[in-house]
Amino acid sequence: MSPGLLGLEITGESALETASGVTLLIISLLVVLYGSYTLLFKAPAPSVRHLETQQDYIAS
């Protein structure tokens, strides 16, 4: 991690700085994994058909 970006380092001077750096890395990994799942594996939403008459309802 770049210390100039947010001022966080994994091997920081304090325990709070180290915990913040590790937490930021874990959250970033989770966001990337969820975004990849959503884009690649999630099924698209079904399209909505326009049912206007009683025969359309019976046919579906």
Residue pairs with C-beta under 8 A, 6 or more apart in sequence:
1 8
1 9
1 10
1 21
1 24
1 25
3 9
6 24
8 17
8 20
8 21
8 24
9 17
9 18
9 21
10 18
10 21
10 22
10 25
11 18
12 18
12 20
12 21
49 56
49 60
50 56
51 57
51 60
